[in-house]
Structures are given as C-alpha cells and as structure tokens.
Amino acid sequence: MSERNAEDEGNAELSQLGSAVSLPASPDKAVLESVPNPHLGADYLVRFTCPEFTSLCPITGQPDFAHIVIDYVPQAKIVESKSLKLYLASFRNHGAFHEACTVDIAKKLVATLSPKWLRIGGYWYPRGGIPIDIFWQTGKPPENLWLPDQGVPSYRGRG
C-alpha cells in the first residue's frame, strides 16, 4: 500500500490528480493521496457519499452493492478526492464480505490521514432478502461539531 502526501501548496507529489489514471486492479494496489488541511486548528466535518459502491461476494463472485457514507474531521491532512474515488472503485472486482469492505475503507483512511475523528456507514443492499448495515467510528466526535445524520433511510424494499 502506497501513500503520498503533498506538503507544498502546488501539490507536486500528487500522482493522480490532473492525470489519466487507470482503475486500480484491487484496493491493495490503489494509492490514496492526501493534501495539507487548509484550515488547521478548525474542527469541521468532511463528508463523502458513494451511493453506487460495488464489490464482489468472496464466495459466489456475485456483485454486492452499497451506499457508503464517510464522515471525518481532519487534522494535518485531507484526502484528495480523485484518489478516494479510484480507491473506492477498486473494490469493483474485489471479493470480500460487507463487514470487511466497510471497515477496511475506514482503516485505510485513518492510516493515511490520521484524522481527529472518522465514521463510516455502509448501507448494503439485500442479498438473500437481508440488507446489512455496517457502522464503524474511531471514538467520540469533537465537542461542538455539527454532525448531521448520514441521510440514508433503513431499507424498506418496495414498501
């Protein structure tokens, strides 16, 4: 797993932004990049929503679909969004259970960014008639942080 961190304002160390980049073959081959936090010392929430996340069942090879919501409070670094998009898309041909995909995403972000706080909600669509929702966070959010609901309703099917 490779990580890049652009420390200068020009972000010269970024290898993906502004370049034609192929989809990584797997999450292990994906490069998650970061840039300096432009508001050091301020507690603010960053949210990424991926309503069309896909991976594969590790047993059957059938596709699994999820709505992923990532919330984090940065410290020194923020994630570069194109690298996050490519990282999330790298799960398309990756076989793993819902729990593994969801928590692995969170842990890679924590390892790359060392955020003040992070949470992830993985809202998985039904397989075998049962939807699975996975939630993980690093601890308590900072005080006085506006923390909106993730906005994904419980699965109701056609009802």
VMD Tcl script that builds the backbone (N, CA, C; Angstrom):
set m [mol new atoms 477]
animate dup $m
set s [atomselect $m all]
$s set {name element resname resid chain x y z} {
  {N N MET 1 A 0.853 -1.184 0.000}
  {CA C MET 1 A 0.000 0.000 0.000}
  {C C MET 1 A 0.889 1.234 0.000}
  {N N SER 2 A 0.619 2.090 -0.933}
  {CA C SER 2 A 1.419 3.301 -1.065}
  {C C SER 2 A 0.576 4.494 -0.654}
  {N N GLU 3 A 1.227 5.466 -0.056}
  {CA C GLU 3 A 0.542 6.699 0.339}
  {C C GLU 3 A 1.410 7.864 -0.069}
  {N N ARG 4 A 0.784 8.896 -0.577}
  {CA C ARG 4 A 1.517 10.094 -0.943}
  {C C ARG 4 A 0.960 11.242 -0.119}
  {N N ASN 5 A 1.833 12.182 0.216}
  {CA C ASN 5 A 1.402 13.342 0.971}
  {C C ASN 5 A 2.061 14.580 0.366}
  {N N ALA 6 A 1.262 15.445 -0.219}
  {CA C ALA 6 A 1.789 16.672 -0.815}
  {C C ALA 6 A 1.876 17.737 0.260}
  {N N GLU 7 A 3.082 18.159 0.573}
  {CA C GLU 7 A 3.270 19.131 1.643}
  {C C GLU 7 A 3.302 20.573 1.136}
  {N N ASP 8 A 3.489 20.756 -0.156}
  {CA C ASP 8 A 3.555 22.117 -0.672}
  {C C ASP 8 A 2.229 22.535 -1.287}
  {N N GLU 9 A 2.053 23.837 -1.452}
  {CA C GLU 9 A 0.800 24.351 -1.991}
  {C C GLU 9 A 0.536 23.876 -3.414}
  {N N GLY 10 A 1.589 23.587 -4.186}
  {CA C GLY 10 A 1.425 23.128 -5.553}
  {C C GLY 10 A 1.018 21.671 -5.641}
  {N N ASN 11 A 1.089 20.957 -4.551}
  {CA C ASN 11 A 0.718 19.547 -4.512}
  {C C ASN 11 A 1.455 18.736 -5.574}
  {N N ALA 12 A 2.730 19.029 -5.767}
  {CA C ALA 12 A 3.531 18.393 -6.800}
  {C C ALA 12 A 3.650 16.883 -6.606}
  {N N GLU 13 A 3.430 16.395 -5.413}
  {CA C GLU 13 A 3.579 14.970 -5.139}
  {C C GLU 13 A 2.367 14.151 -5.573}
  {N N LEU 14 A 1.274 14.788 -5.940}
  {CA C LEU 14 A 0.081 14.056 -6.348}
  {C C LEU 14 A 0.318 13.370 -7.686}
  {N N SER 15 A 0.040 12.079 -7.739}
  {CA C SER 15 A 0.306 11.317 -8.958}
  {C C SER 15 A -0.940 11.084 -9.807}
  {N N GLN 16 A -2.122 11.383 -9.273}
  {CA C GLN 16 A -3.348 11.036 -9.986}
  {C C GLN 16 A -4.149 12.247 -10.449}
  {N N LEU 17 A -4.209 13.279 -9.627}
  {CA C LEU 17 A -4.990 14.463 -9.957}
  {C C LEU 17 A -4.429 15.131 -11.205}
  {N N GLY 18 A -5.291 15.389 -12.179}
  {CA C GLY 18 A -4.874 16.028 -13.419}
  {C C GLY 18 A -4.221 15.089 -14.410}
  {N N SER 19 A -4.217 13.798 -14.102}
  {CA C SER 19 A -3.611 12.801 -14.989}
  {C C SER 19 A -4.631 11.733 -15.352}
  {N N ALA 20 A -4.428 11.144 -16.521}
  {CA C ALA 20 A -5.234 9.979 -16.893}
  {C C ALA 20 A -4.714 8.794 -16.095}
  {N N VAL 21 A -5.588 8.193 -15.319}
  {CA C VAL 21 A -5.187 7.107 -14.430}
  {C C VAL 21 A -6.134 5.934 -14.632}
  {N N SER 22 A -5.577 4.746 -14.744}
  {CA C SER 22 A -6.394 3.541 -14.868}
  {C C SER 22 A -6.967 3.156 -13.512}
  {N N LEU 23 A -8.092 2.474 -13.548}
  {CA C LEU 23 A -8.703 1.967 -12.325}
  {C C LEU 23 A -7.764 0.949 -11.686}
  {N N PRO 24 A -7.432 1.093 -10.410}
  {CA C PRO 24 A -6.559 0.114 -9.754}
  {C C PRO 24 A -7.194 -1.279 -9.782}
  {N N ALA 25 A -6.367 -2.299 -9.920}
  {CA C ALA 25 A -6.845 -3.675 -10.020}
  {C C ALA 25 A -7.468 -4.179 -8.722}
  {N N SER 26 A -7.073 -3.599 -7.588}
  {CA C SER 26 A -7.584 -4.037 -6.289}
  {C C SER 26 A -7.342 -2.924 -5.268}
  {N N PRO 27 A -8.013 -2.983 -4.123}
  {CA C PRO 27 A -7.756 -1.982 -3.075}
  {C C PRO 27 A -6.295 -1.959 -2.629}
  {N N ASP 28 A -5.620 -3.101 -2.631}
  {CA C ASP 28 A -4.211 -3.156 -2.232}
  {C C ASP 28 A -3.314 -2.380 -3.182}
  {N N LYS 29 A -3.711 -2.272 -4.439}
  {CA C LYS 29 A -2.903 -1.571 -5.438}
  {C C LYS 29 A -3.289 -0.093 -5.575}
  {N N ALA 30 A -4.387 0.302 -4.952}
  {CA C ALA 30 A -4.857 1.692 -5.041}
  {C C ALA 30 A -3.976 2.605 -4.198}
  {N N VAL 31 A -3.751 3.811 -4.696}
  {CA C VAL 31 A -2.947 4.812 -3.994}
  {C C VAL 31 A -3.890 5.877 -3.456}
  {N N LEU 32 A -3.955 5.990 -2.147}
  {CA C LEU 32 A -4.782 7.006 -1.506}
  {C C LEU 32 A -3.869 8.185 -1.183}
  {N N GLU 33 A -4.170 9.348 -1.753}
  {CA C GLU 33 A -3.314 10.514 -1.597}
  {C C GLU 33 A -3.966 11.556 -0.698}
  {N N SER 34 A -3.110 12.414 -0.140}
  {CA C SER 34 A -3.598 13.467 0.743}
  {C C SER 34 A -2.949 14.789 0.390}
  {N N VAL 35 A -3.585 15.852 0.858}
  {CA C VAL 35 A -3.048 17.207 0.713}
  {C C VAL 35 A -3.142 17.878 2.079}
  {N N PRO 36 A -2.399 18.959 2.281}
  {CA C PRO 36 A -2.453 19.643 3.578}
  {C C PRO 36 A -3.849 20.205 3.865}
  {N N ASN 37 A -4.245 20.133 5.111}
  {CA C ASN 37 A -5.515 20.701 5.558}
  {C C ASN 37 A -5.421 22.232 5.464}
  {N N PRO 38 A -6.305 22.865 4.706}
  {CA C PRO 38 A -6.229 24.321 4.566}
  {C C PRO 38 A -6.739 25.088 5.792}
  {N N HIS 39 A -7.327 24.370 6.762}
  {CA C HIS 39 A -7.876 25.033 7.954}
  {C C HIS 39 A -7.425 24.321 9.221}
  {N N LEU 40 A -6.114 24.264 9.403}
  {CA C LEU 40 A -5.574 23.653 10.624}
  {C C LEU 40 A -6.156 24.337 11.859}
  {N N GLY 41 A -6.481 23.553 12.849}
  {CA C GLY 41 A -6.991 24.104 14.094}
  {C C GLY 41 A -8.499 24.274 14.127}
  {N N ALA 42 A -9.160 24.147 12.993}
  {CA C ALA 42 A -10.626 24.260 12.950}
  {C C ALA 42 A -11.228 22.857 12.880}
  {N N ASP 43 A -12.196 22.597 13.730}
  {CA C ASP 43 A -12.924 21.330 13.655}
  {C C ASP 43 A -14.081 21.496 12.678}
  {N N TYR 44 A -13.983 20.797 11.564}
  {CA C TYR 44 A -15.063 20.807 10.573}
  {C C TYR 44 A -15.220 19.401 10.024}
  {N N LEU 45 A -16.413 19.118 9.549}
  {CA C LEU 45 A -16.743 17.788 9.062}
  {C C LEU 45 A -16.610 17.739 7.550}
  {N N VAL 46 A -15.961 16.698 7.052}
  {CA C VAL 46 A -15.889 16.413 5.624}
  {C C VAL 46 A -16.710 15.149 5.386}
  {N N ARG 47 A -17.591 15.186 4.389}
  {CA C ARG 47 A -18.432 14.022 4.081}
  {C C ARG 47 A -18.237 13.618 2.630}
  {N N PHE 48 A -18.036 12.326 2.437}
  {CA C PHE 48 A -18.029 11.724 1.100}
  {C C PHE 48 A -19.155 10.706 1.054}
  {N N THR 49 A -19.933 10.747 -0.017}
  {CA C THR 49 A -21.041 9.826 -0.204}
  {C C THR 49 A -20.828 9.065 -1.503}
  {N N CYS 50 A -20.868 7.765 -1.421}
  {CA C CYS 50 A -20.700 6.906 -2.595}
  {C C CYS 50 A -21.954 6.026 -2.696}
  {N N PRO 51 A -22.988 6.501 -3.418}
  {CA C PRO 51 A -24.247 5.760 -3.462}
  {C C PRO 51 A -24.230 4.549 -4.387}
  {N N GLU 52 A -23.159 4.354 -5.143}
  {CA C GLU 52 A -23.106 3.243 -6.097}
  {C C GLU 52 A -21.856 2.383 -5.894}
  {N N PHE 53 A -21.504 2.121 -4.639}
  {CA C PHE 53 A -20.338 1.296 -4.321}
  {C C PHE 53 A -20.623 -0.153 -4.704}
  {N N THR 54 A -19.629 -0.821 -5.297}
  {CA C THR 54 A -19.782 -2.232 -5.647}
  {C C THR 54 A -18.550 -3.017 -5.229}
  {N N SER 55 A -18.786 -4.266 -4.879}
  {CA C SER 55 A -17.731 -5.233 -4.609}
  {C C SER 55 A -18.280 -6.599 -5.002}
  {N N LEU 56 A -17.523 -7.644 -4.738}
  {CA C LEU 56 A -17.964 -8.999 -5.062}
  {C C LEU 56 A -18.072 -9.851 -3.811}
  {N N CYS 57 A -19.062 -10.741 -3.790}
  {CA C CYS 57 A -19.143 -11.729 -2.719}
  {C C CYS 57 A -17.917 -12.632 -2.838}
  {N N PRO 58 A -17.189 -12.854 -1.739}
  {CA C PRO 58 A -15.970 -13.661 -1.819}
  {C C PRO 58 A -16.239 -15.147 -2.051}
  {N N ILE 59 A -17.473 -15.586 -1.863}
  {CA C ILE 59 A -17.812 -16.999 -2.030}
  {C C ILE 59 A -18.400 -17.265 -3.414}
  {N N THR 60 A -19.412 -16.477 -3.789}
  {CA C THR 60 A -20.126 -16.732 -5.046}
  {C C THR 60 A -19.595 -15.918 -6.220}
  {N N GLY 61 A -18.892 -14.828 -5.943}
  {CA C GLY 61 A -18.437 -13.947 -7.009}
  {C C GLY 61 A -19.526 -13.031 -7.543}
  {N N GLN 62 A -20.702 -13.075 -6.936}
  {CA C GLN 62 A -21.809 -12.219 -7.358}
  {C C GLN 62 A -21.580 -10.791 -6.875}
  {N N PRO 63 A -22.100 -9.806 -7.608}
  {CA C PRO 63 A -21.889 -8.411 -7.188}
  {C C PRO 63 A -22.701 -8.045 -5.953}
  {N N ASP 64 A -22.111 -7.211 -5.128}
  {CA C ASP 64 A -22.778 -6.630 -3.969}
  {C C ASP 64 A -22.765 -5.118 -4.150}
  {N N PHE 65 A -23.820 -4.452 -3.664}
  {CA C PHE 65 A -23.981 -3.022 -3.852}
  {C C PHE 65 A -24.232 -2.349 -2.509}
  {N N ALA 66 A -23.660 -1.158 -2.337}
  {CA C ALA 66 A -23.833 -0.432 -1.078}
  {C C ALA 66 A -23.873 1.066 -1.332}
  {N N HIS 67 A -24.410 1.761 -0.368}
  {CA C HIS 67 A -24.369 3.223 -0.283}
  {C C HIS 67 A -23.417 3.497 0.882}
  {N N ILE 68 A -22.241 4.032 0.591}
  {CA C ILE 68 A -21.219 4.279 1.611}
  {C C ILE 68 A -21.190 5.768 1.945}
  {N N VAL 69 A -21.195 6.095 3.241}
  {CA C VAL 69 A -21.075 7.478 3.695}
  {C C VAL 69 A -19.889 7.554 4.658}
  {N N ILE 70 A -18.939 8.442 4.339}
  {CA C ILE 70 A -17.735 8.628 5.150}
  {C C ILE 70 A -17.740 10.049 5.695}
  {N N ASP 71 A -17.655 10.192 6.995}
  {CA C ASP 71 A -17.549 11.490 7.665}
  {C C ASP 71 A -16.224 11.509 8.418}
  {N N TYR 72 A -15.475 12.620 8.298}
  {CA C TYR 72 A -14.265 12.727 9.112}
  {C C TYR 72 A -13.953 14.180 9.442}
  {N N VAL 73 A -13.205 14.348 10.536}
  {CA C VAL 73 A -12.710 15.655 10.972}
  {C C VAL 73 A -11.208 15.626 10.758}
  {N N PRO 74 A -10.699 16.450 9.834}
  {CA C PRO 74 A -9.271 16.410 9.517}
  {C C PRO 74 A -8.385 16.956 10.627}
  {N N GLN 75 A -7.138 16.503 10.589}
  {CA C GLN 75 A -6.066 17.131 11.368}
  {C C GLN 75 A -5.134 17.793 10.356}
  {N N ALA 76 A -3.952 17.261 10.143}
  {CA C ALA 76 A -2.978 17.901 9.251}
  {C C ALA 76 A -3.276 17.677 7.770}
  {N N LYS 77 A -4.011 16.577 7.447}
  {CA C LYS 77 A -4.212 16.224 6.043}
  {C C LYS 77 A -5.686 16.002 5.727}
  {N N ILE 78 A -6.019 16.244 4.459}
  {CA C ILE 78 A -7.320 15.871 3.921}
  {C C ILE 78 A -7.078 14.924 2.753}
  {N N VAL 79 A -8.066 14.081 2.468}
  {CA C VAL 79 A -7.904 13.133 1.368}
  {C C VAL 79 A -8.112 13.852 0.038}
  {N N GLU 80 A -7.322 13.495 -0.944}
  {CA C GLU 80 A -7.508 14.018 -2.287}
  {C C GLU 80 A -8.633 13.203 -2.909}
  {N N SER 81 A -9.685 13.866 -3.366}
  {CA C SER 81 A -10.931 13.177 -3.718}
  {C C SER 81 A -10.829 12.258 -4.930}
  {N N LYS 82 A -10.008 12.584 -5.921}
  {CA C LYS 82 A -9.888 11.677 -7.070}
  {C C LYS 82 A -9.271 10.353 -6.626}
  {N N SER 83 A -8.268 10.417 -5.752}
  {CA C SER 83 A -7.650 9.180 -5.276}
  {C C SER 83 A -8.649 8.357 -4.456}
  {N N LEU 84 A -9.522 9.032 -3.699}
  {CA C LEU 84 A -10.551 8.310 -2.949}
  {C C LEU 84 A -11.532 7.648 -3.916}
  {N N LYS 85 A -11.933 8.358 -4.939}
  {CA C LYS 85 A -12.852 7.790 -5.938}
  {C C LYS 85 A -12.243 6.539 -6.572}
  {N N LEU 86 A -10.979 6.610 -6.958}
  {CA C LEU 86 A -10.319 5.455 -7.562}
  {C C LEU 86 A -10.160 4.311 -6.557}
  {N N TYR 87 A -9.853 4.652 -5.307}
  {CA C TYR 87 A -9.739 3.619 -4.265}
  {C C TYR 87 A -11.076 2.898 -4.077}
  {N N LEU 88 A -12.154 3.658 -3.958}
  {CA C LEU 88 A -13.462 3.032 -3.766}
  {C C LEU 88 A -13.852 2.186 -4.985}
  {N N ALA 89 A -13.560 2.674 -6.178}
  {CA C ALA 89 A -13.883 1.925 -7.393}
  {C C ALA 89 A -13.046 0.650 -7.516}
  {N N SER 90 A -11.892 0.599 -6.861}
  {CA C SER 90 A -11.027 -0.580 -6.946}
  {C C SER 90 A -11.650 -1.807 -6.279}
  {N N PHE 91 A -12.707 -1.613 -5.516}
  {CA C PHE 91 A -13.402 -2.743 -4.886}
  {C C PHE 91 A -14.310 -3.468 -5.876}
  {N N ARG 92 A -14.524 -2.889 -7.056}
  {CA C ARG 92 A -15.460 -3.432 -8.042}
  {C C ARG 92 A -15.206 -4.910 -8.334}
  {N N ASN 93 A -13.951 -5.321 -8.423}
  {CA C ASN 93 A -13.610 -6.717 -8.718}
  {C C ASN 93 A -12.948 -7.406 -7.536}
  {N N HIS 94 A -13.189 -6.873 -6.343}
  {CA C HIS 94 A -12.573 -7.377 -5.114}
  {C C HIS 94 A -13.593 -8.201 -4.330}
  {N N GLY 95 A -13.223 -9.406 -3.982}
  {CA C GLY 95 A -14.110 -10.268 -3.200}
  {C C GLY 95 A -13.865 -10.114 -1.715}
  {N N ALA 96 A -14.884 -9.640 -0.998}
  {CA C ALA 96 A -14.798 -9.501 0.464}
  {C C ALA 96 A -16.208 -9.359 1.024}
  {N N PHE 97 A -16.391 -9.786 2.254}
  {CA C PHE 97 A -17.679 -9.623 2.910}
  {C C PHE 97 A -17.947 -8.147 3.186}
  {N N HIS 98 A -19.213 -7.806 3.377}
  {CA C HIS 98 A -19.618 -6.416 3.601}
  {C C HIS 98 A -18.839 -5.780 4.751}
  {N N GLU 99 A -18.719 -6.535 5.847}
  {CA C GLU 99 A -18.035 -6.017 7.026}
  {C C GLU 99 A -16.585 -5.681 6.706}
  {N N ALA 100 A -15.906 -6.554 5.965}
  {CA C ALA 100 A -14.502 -6.329 5.621}
  {C C ALA 100 A -14.346 -5.090 4.744}
  {N N CYS 101 A -15.170 -4.970 3.702}
  {CA C CYS 101 A -15.074 -3.805 2.818}
  {C C CYS 101 A -15.258 -2.515 3.603}
  {N N THR 102 A -16.312 -2.438 4.395}
  {CA C THR 102 A -16.648 -1.208 5.104}
  {C C THR 102 A -15.542 -0.798 6.075}
  {N N VAL 103 A -15.113 -1.720 6.921}
  {CA C VAL 103 A -14.113 -1.392 7.940}
  {C C VAL 103 A -12.725 -1.199 7.311}
  {N N ASP 104 A -12.409 -1.945 6.258}
  {CA C ASP 104 A -11.124 -1.749 5.580}
  {C C ASP 104 A -11.016 -0.345 4.990}
  {N N ILE 105 A -12.092 0.164 4.414}
  {CA C ILE 105 A -12.092 1.528 3.874}
  {C C ILE 105 A -11.772 2.519 4.992}
  {N N ALA 106 A -12.472 2.381 6.105}
  {CA C ALA 106 A -12.260 3.295 7.240}
  {C C ALA 106 A -10.828 3.221 7.750}
  {N N LYS 107 A -10.305 2.028 7.916}
  {CA C LYS 107 A -8.955 1.874 8.463}
  {C C LYS 107 A -7.886 2.410 7.513}
  {N N LYS 108 A -8.088 2.281 6.201}
  {CA C LYS 108 A -7.110 2.842 5.255}
  {C C LYS 108 A -7.135 4.364 5.325}
  {N N LEU 109 A -8.324 4.940 5.446}
  {CA C LEU 109 A -8.414 6.398 5.585}
  {C C LEU 109 A -7.743 6.864 6.873}
  {N N VAL 110 A -7.958 6.156 7.955}
  {CA C VAL 110 A -7.327 6.520 9.231}
  {C C VAL 110 A -5.805 6.411 9.110}
  {N N ALA 111 A -5.315 5.348 8.482}
  {CA C ALA 111 A -3.868 5.179 8.327}
  {C C ALA 111 A -3.264 6.265 7.444}
  {N N THR 112 A -3.986 6.695 6.436}
  {CA C THR 112 A -3.486 7.707 5.506}
  {C C THR 112 A -3.561 9.113 6.077}
  {N N LEU 113 A -4.663 9.427 6.771}
  {CA C LEU 113 A -4.933 10.803 7.177}
  {C C LEU 113 A -4.674 11.114 8.640}
  {N N SER 114 A -4.723 10.127 9.515}
  {CA C SER 114 A -4.698 10.358 10.967}
  {C C SER 114 A -5.705 11.447 11.345}
  {N N PRO 115 A -6.977 11.251 10.982}
  {CA C PRO 115 A -7.968 12.293 11.271}
  {C C PRO 115 A -8.239 12.404 12.767}
  {N N LYS 116 A -8.793 13.549 13.139}
  {CA C LYS 116 A -9.201 13.746 14.531}
  {C C LYS 116 A -10.326 12.770 14.879}
  {N N TRP 117 A -11.191 12.499 13.896}
  {CA C TRP 117 A -12.320 11.591 14.096}
  {C C TRP 117 A -12.804 11.120 12.738}
  {N N LEU 118 A -13.293 9.884 12.666}
  {CA C LEU 118 A -13.844 9.342 11.430}
  {C C LEU 118 A -14.941 8.354 11.757}
  {N N ARG 119 A -15.972 8.365 10.915}
  {CA C ARG 119 A -17.003 7.321 10.982}
  {C C ARG 119 A -17.376 6.948 9.555}
  {N N ILE 120 A -17.837 5.712 9.413}
  {CA C ILE 120 A -18.301 5.235 8.114}
  {C C ILE 120 A -19.605 4.480 8.315}
  {N N GLY 121 A -20.511 4.675 7.390}
  {CA C GLY 121 A -21.745 3.899 7.337}
  {C C GLY 121 A -21.769 3.166 6.014}
  {N N GLY 122 A -21.863 1.853 6.062}
  {CA C GLY 122 A -22.001 1.035 4.861}
  {C C GLY 122 A -23.416 0.477 4.840}
  {N N TYR 123 A -24.231 0.982 3.942}
  {CA C TYR 123 A -25.630 0.583 3.838}
  {C C TYR 123 A -25.743 -0.357 2.636}
  {N N TRP 124 A -25.696 -1.657 2.901}
  {CA C TRP 124 A -25.632 -2.664 1.855}
  {C C TRP 124 A -27.019 -3.101 1.430}
  {N N TYR 125 A -27.215 -3.221 0.137}
  {CA C TYR 125 A -28.491 -3.662 -0.416}
  {C C TYR 125 A -28.668 -5.157 -0.178}
  {N N PRO 126 A -29.914 -5.629 -0.133}
  {CA C PRO 126 A -30.166 -7.023 0.247}
  {C C PRO 126 A -29.525 -8.048 -0.681}
  {N N ARG 127 A -29.038 -9.105 -0.051}
  {CA C ARG 127 A -28.644 -10.342 -0.730}
  {C C ARG 127 A -29.329 -11.433 0.068}
  {N N GLY 128 A -30.051 -12.286 -0.600}
  {CA C GLY 128 A -30.792 -13.315 0.115}
  {C C GLY 128 A -31.912 -12.718 0.952}
  {N N GLY 129 A -32.376 -11.527 0.578}
  {CA C GLY 129 A -33.507 -10.901 1.258}
  {C C GLY 129 A -33.146 -10.123 2.517}
  {N N ILE 130 A -31.850 -10.028 2.870}
  {CA C ILE 130 A -31.464 -9.353 4.105}
  {C C ILE 130 A -30.480 -8.228 3.798}
  {N N PRO 131 A -30.874 -6.971 4.063}
  {CA C PRO 131 A -29.889 -5.890 3.942}
  {C C PRO 131 A -28.965 -5.905 5.162}
  {N N ILE 132 A -27.740 -5.484 4.968}
  {CA C ILE 132 A -26.770 -5.423 6.068}
  {C C ILE 132 A -26.229 -4.001 6.133}
  {N N ASP 133 A -26.271 -3.394 7.300}
  {CA C ASP 133 A -25.708 -2.070 7.522}
  {C C ASP 133 A -24.525 -2.217 8.474}
  {N N ILE 134 A -23.390 -1.607 8.104}
  {CA C ILE 134 A -22.166 -1.691 8.899}
  {C C ILE 134 A -21.782 -0.273 9.319}
  {N N PHE 135 A -21.503 -0.071 10.609}
  {CA C PHE 135 A -21.112 1.239 11.128}
  {C C PHE 135 A -19.833 1.087 11.939}
  {N N TRP 136 A -18.896 2.029 11.761}
  {CA C TRP 136 A -17.626 1.999 12.491}
  {C C TRP 136 A -17.162 3.428 12.687}
  {N N GLN 137 A -16.572 3.714 13.837}
  {CA C GLN 137 A -16.002 5.043 14.066}
  {C C GLN 137 A -14.822 4.930 15.002}
  {N N THR 138 A -14.003 5.988 15.007}
  {CA C THR 138 A -12.762 5.965 15.778}
  {C C THR 138 A -12.961 6.283 17.253}
  {N N GLY 139 A -14.055 6.856 17.639}
  {CA C GLY 139 A -14.302 7.252 19.026}
  {C C GLY 139 A -15.362 8.325 19.046}
  {N N LYS 140 A -15.335 9.151 20.071}
  {CA C LYS 140 A -16.319 10.236 20.170}
  {C C LYS 140 A -15.926 11.392 19.251}
  {N N PRO 141 A -16.919 12.005 18.604}
  {CA C PRO 141 A -16.592 13.178 17.768}
  {C C PRO 141 A -16.205 14.362 18.647}
  {N N PRO 142 A -15.473 15.322 18.082}
  {CA C PRO 142 A -15.107 16.518 18.847}
  {C C PRO 142 A -16.354 17.250 19.348}
  {N N GLU 143 A -16.228 17.876 20.518}
  {CA C GLU 143 A -17.339 18.666 21.062}
  {C C GLU 143 A -17.657 19.823 20.129}
  {N N ASN 144 A -18.906 20.231 20.130}
  {CA C ASN 144 A -19.387 21.366 19.346}
  {C C ASN 144 A -19.267 21.168 17.835}
  {N N LEU 145 A -19.137 19.933 17.389}
  {CA C LEU 145 A -19.099 19.641 15.963}
  {C C LEU 145 A -20.520 19.391 15.476}
  {N N TRP 146 A -20.917 20.063 14.425}
  {CA C TRP 146 A -22.223 19.770 13.839}
  {C C TRP 146 A -22.104 18.458 13.090}
  {N N LEU 147 A -22.867 17.480 13.520}
  {CA C LEU 147 A -22.786 16.132 13.000}
  {C C LEU 147 A -24.140 15.734 12.428}
  {N N PRO 148 A -24.384 16.017 11.141}
  {CA C PRO 148 A -25.680 15.689 10.564}
  {C C PRO 148 A -25.870 14.182 10.430}
  {N N ASP 149 A -27.120 13.783 10.387}
  {CA C ASP 149 A -27.468 12.399 10.118}
  {C C ASP 149 A -26.894 12.014 8.756}
  {N N GLN 150 A -26.548 10.756 8.578}
  {CA C GLN 150 A -25.975 10.341 7.302}
  {C C GLN 150 A -27.008 10.330 6.169}
  {N N GLY 151 A -28.277 10.434 6.495}
  {CA C GLY 151 A -29.291 10.635 5.473}
  {C C GLY 151 A -29.682 9.410 4.664}
  {N N VAL 152 A -29.295 8.232 5.119}
  {CA C VAL 152 A -29.660 7.018 4.390}
  {C C VAL 152 A -30.720 6.290 5.212}
  {N N PRO 153 A -31.956 6.220 4.705}
  {CA C PRO 153 A -33.006 5.559 5.479}
  {C C PRO 153 A -32.793 4.050 5.544}
  {N N SER 154 A -33.370 3.423 6.545}
  {CA C SER 154 A -33.338 1.966 6.634}
  {C C SER 154 A -33.991 1.380 5.396}
  {N N TYR 155 A -33.535 0.219 4.982}
  {CA C TYR 155 A -34.061 -0.393 3.778}
  {C C TYR 155 A -35.513 -0.815 3.987}
  {N N ARG 156 A -36.369 -0.459 3.019}
  {CA C ARG 156 A -37.787 -0.804 3.116}
  {C C ARG 156 A -38.273 -1.607 1.923}
  {N N GLY 157 A -37.413 -1.894 0.984}
  {CA C GLY 157 A -37.863 -2.612 -0.208}
  {C C GLY 157 A -38.801 -1.758 -1.018}
  {N N ARG 158 A -39.829 -2.363 -1.545}
  {CA C ARG 158 A -40.785 -1.638 -2.385}
  {C C ARG 158 A -41.879 -0.978 -1.573}
  {N N GLY 159 A -41.900 -1.194 -0.274}
  {CA C GLY 159 A -42.979 -0.692 0.578}
  {C C GLY 159 A -42.866 0.689 0.909}
}
mol reanalyze $m
mol bondsrecalc $m
mol representation Tube
mol addrep $m
